[in-house]
Amino acid sequence: MKNSIKKYLETNNHAATLAFFRLAFGLMMSLSLVRFLSYNWVNKFYIEPIFHFTYYGFEFVKPFGTPTYLLFVLALLSSIGIAAGYRYKVASTIFFLSFTYIELMDKTTYLNHYYFISIISFVLIFLPANAYFSLDAYRNPKIAFQKIPRWTTDILKLLLGIVYFYAGLAKLNSDWLFKAMPLKIWLPTNHNLPFIGSLLNQNWVHFAFSWSGMIYDLSIPFLLLYKRTRIFAFVLVVVFHVLTKILFPIGVFPYVMIISSLLFFGSDFHKKCLQYIARILLIKFEVFENGKEKVAAFNTFYKAKIAVLSTFLLFQLTFPFRYLLYPGELFWTEEGFRFSWRVMLMEKAGYTQFTVKDSKTKQEIKVNNGHFLTAFQEKQMAFQPDFILEYAHFLHDYYQKQGIQDPEVYVESYVALNGRLSKPYIDQNINLAKENESFQHKTWILPFNDEIKGF
């Protein structure tokens, strides 16, 4: 076993594949950040709001006013550095730290593809993605290699496969397969689209989308791995994600997945792409064709790097299943829902009316959430228990400063899930100001009193 692992770690591939991905990833991140800045979303999501919902354990990560723009500029510059392969190790480290900080500033903006980008950018720090077709390799022949360890591209393929396969497993639930929920709610909203709009009201179309989406997610990593089905699989990837982009507002995620799936193609394809880019940019491609092969030196540093990445992969394989440690329906409690590749699986809407009570005088204040939250924040808060708890603590602190003695915070909350009638969500007799966030089950979430079978 040990010899097999060592033999695998010593196997090399052409460096063009990793170089192509580095270039494509860096350019996609650059365009994404330019798009974010051009839409003035930095101000909308991070500067204008007076309150930000934080991740448990990362409460210290917050926006810092107008200088928050500098953080985005730093991420943008580092993404350009990644694309060009210029001071790559520094650029990839800065991008990971700055982008992840951006992601952690407010969990209201959580998206699966932001998490995927953080994961990929972390792994890229440890990979020799600047060994070929990069400014670093051009400037310093000592780090230029034509062949690099095979595992440096396989790890990226595995991470992409996890995203797809786990998303497919999550779709093996009764709401998705036997009720076509939530697609039955979402698809008809696009009825004005040309050609396919009228079909999106049809019940059979809702089920066709649900089942085909599940089959696609579960099978596409294996279809991409197998050479004979790879081109067919890539066509499916393009069709699936272009259609997803048309139907749902999910940003650059479809493009990230399309470009990432090119990792599965042979290095000859990536080399031809880089040669074509070199001709456009008037770069002498022959400079990078040095024939050098990077031989793995199993020293302490290399073993430490392998250990870190192996631990990281183990975490990615197991962490999405942490929901099994919690009682109750996952879609209802959302305990263990985030960071588990449960992509677009539910439609939830909520209503919350907070009441702040003076513990001495018993005077009550009905809270207008609009005084403290943006419309988007309020919408997200209304059906997510950790949001509700954090906001309750904010209200406690705010009204205590206003002279209320030891404020008690109660909430009347109702949530509708996947087309079901709205149900009471939070025990309104619980003083949320006395409840603390933790990894333990939140006992003040009321029972779902229904069942969604599946993973």
HELIX and SHEET records of a PDB file:
HELIX    1   1 LYS A    2  GLU A   10  1                                   9    
HELIX    2   2 ALA A   16  SER A   38  1                                  23    
HELIX    3   3 TRP A   41  VAL A   42  1                                   2    
HELIX    4   4 ASN A   43  ILE A   47  3                                   5    
HELIX    5   5 THR A   68  ALA A   84  1                                  17    
HELIX    6   6 TYR A   88  LEU A  104  1                                  17    
HELIX    7   7 LYS A  107  THR A  109  5                                   3    
HELIX    8   8 ASN A  112  LEU A  124  1                                  13    
HELIX    9   9 LEU A  135  ARG A  139  1                                   5    
HELIX   10  10 PRO A  141  ILE A  143  5                                   3    
HELIX   11  11 TRP A  151  ALA A  170  1                                  20    
HELIX   12  12 SER A  174  PHE A  178  1                                   5    
HELIX   13  13 LEU A  183  TRP A  186  1                                   4    
HELIX   14  14 LEU A  187  ASN A  190  5                                   4    
HELIX   15  15 GLY A  197  ASN A  201  5                                   5    
HELIX   16  16 ASN A  203  LEU A  225  1                                  23    
HELIX   17  17 LYS A  227  THR A  229  5                                   3    
HELIX   18  18 ARG A  230  LEU A  247  1                                  18    
HELIX   19  19 PHE A  253  SER A  261  1                                   9    
HELIX   20  20 LEU A  262  PHE A  264  5                                   3    
HELIX   21  21 SER A  267  ILE A  280  1                                  14    
HELIX   22  22 PHE A  285  PHE A  288  5                                   4    
HELIX   23  23 THR A  300  THR A  318  1                                  19    
HELIX   24  24 PHE A  319  LEU A  325  5                                   7    
HELIX   25  25 LEU A  330  THR A  333  1                                   4    
HELIX   26  26 ASN A  369  HIS A  371  5                                   3    
HELIX   27  27 ALA A  375  MET A  381  1                                   7    
HELIX   28  28 PRO A  385  LYS A  401  1                                  17    
HELIX   29  29 LEU A  432  LYS A  434  5                                   3    
SHEET    1   A 2 ASN A  12  HIS A  14  0                                        
SHEET    2   A 2 LYS A 147  PRO A 149 -1                                        
SHEET    1   B 4 GLU A 364  LYS A 366  0                                        
SHEET    2   B 4 LYS A 348  LYS A 357 -1                                        
SHEET    3   B 4 GLU A 408  LEU A 417 -1                                        
SHEET    4   B 4 LYS A 423  PRO A 424 -1                                        
END                                                                             
